[in-house]
């Protein structure tokens, strides 16, 4: 997955740091899901929704919003599926750097 | 500018974008860190996320507006629902930016906010200058203009200030001016002179006491720290505070809470602290009379108030300011105001004007109407220079220096200055404070001149 073509050139050097942080955040999300910590899932989802598109990854924002909704609904199945997809997205983005 | 967001990745973007625009970006991760940061420095703009872990962006916006009404706050929100934006603007936001962050929009919005804030600060500075001073302080000298510029930098923030200056230089006036120019001006200004309170009552005076705390405590008393809640507390002559009270004060300042004497629950007043002293606190620390940790706690931003003798022609300006209507100064009296060194500073000058106003028999104040101490001072005698040299010769111990000051020998001003400094140091047995007073210059100036003329600082060799 490549970042949006219109991403500001000033933001491009920040991508490795951003994606690496998201990768470790996926591990945090898996753990939160195991512990049924839906508050943390909601918070992380909210932050991803705000930051993904800013870094040229609208798909990360969309998954963030989905996580936020699933977290609020305490819907573990949906949250688990979204976390899996998010992890794959982040890895794909990292592979394109 | 200050970026407030609990998501470091958003702060990183703001920093990358705005640093490229020559702006310095500081970051706060929550509401508490934001307020702590604003207490230490005042940015030109705040970029504030609507969702924070310890408070809401709107509540924090209200706190910022209350303390810094002219500081533009740009709200950052992922939720661009109309009611959210309207609520932010109604709460006093300067503008709002939606996420995802657009670098071009961010730069433009922040640049406009910064420009507006700098203009507002400049206008307020010019207004103060047009009014002839800062908070009613009468001054036109360069040294006071420098002080005003430093006050501008610190007045709008909540930073703790340490005022240093000789007695009578107007430390209380400066503290009041800082309070008036701050976001706390609607709150109380509470002053306590630490030198004027008996040691036994000092704790109760500062921290208050509960009923029955000690014999005679027949009712609860609210201490000065608590009285200053929402405003500014001036601890004047803080160096005179007893060491045990210094420890209590330090704890209260660090923890932002304390208990009244005899009390068992915490009180948490919110005040801005200004401390003042005529002593060199570093010397007091070195002498074990002042706690070093308290010194660092209060000396966050130091302001040096110039002595009146270092304020060019301000003495005359002040004399005319204090002179009652209907009186004017004769030419020779004006000369006295300009040449006398005013060791008691503005307070001494004000008293001299009061004295002269009573003594003057016509509508003109003459030199003879001034207190004897002033009109008979060597500095205001017609041949002051010659008399200083003669006095030096009479002292015997400073023959060489006095010879250098011989008015019949033409010498360069530098030579005369070097000789005058050597004479003053010799005459005061190396007491630099006294030497400064005698020479009519400040301590910093004296140090600079000692270095320039290669004169060894008295006692400097002892430290090795």
HADDOCK unambig.tbl for C-alpha pairs under 7 A between the chains (distance, minus, plus):
assign (segid A and resid 8 and name CA) (segid B and resid 103 and name CA) 6.83 0.50 0.50
assign (segid A and resid 10 and name CA) (segid B and resid 16 and name CA) 6.42 0.50 0.50
assign (segid A and resid 10 and name CA) (segid B and resid 17 and name CA) 6.33 0.50 0.50
assign (segid A and resid 11 and name CA) (segid B and resid 13 and name CA) 6.48 0.50 0.50
assign (segid A and resid 11 and name CA) (segid B and resid 16 and name CA) 6.84 0.50 0.50
assign (segid A and resid 18 and name CA) (segid B and resid 9 and name CA) 6.46 0.50 0.50
assign (segid A and resid 47 and name CA) (segid B and resid 7 and name CA) 6.53 0.50 0.50
assign (segid A and resid 50 and name CA) (segid B and resid 78 and name CA) 5.64 0.50 0.50
assign (segid A and resid 50 and name CA) (segid B and resid 99 and name CA) 5.74 0.50 0.50
assign (segid A and resid 50 and name CA) (segid B and resid 100 and name CA) 6.15 0.50 0.50
assign (segid A and resid 51 and name CA) (segid B and resid 9 and name CA) 6.89 0.50 0.50
assign (segid A and resid 51 and name CA) (segid B and resid 10 and name CA) 6.28 0.50 0.50
assign (segid A and resid 51 and name CA) (segid B and resid 100 and name CA) 6.52 0.50 0.50
assign (segid A and resid 53 and name CA) (segid B and resid 100 and name CA) 5.30 0.50 0.50
assign (segid A and resid 54 and name CA) (segid B and resid 99 and name CA) 6.85 0.50 0.50
assign (segid A and resid 54 and name CA) (segid B and resid 100 and name CA) 4.26 0.50 0.50
assign (segid A and resid 54 and name CA) (segid B and resid 101 and name CA) 5.06 0.50 0.50
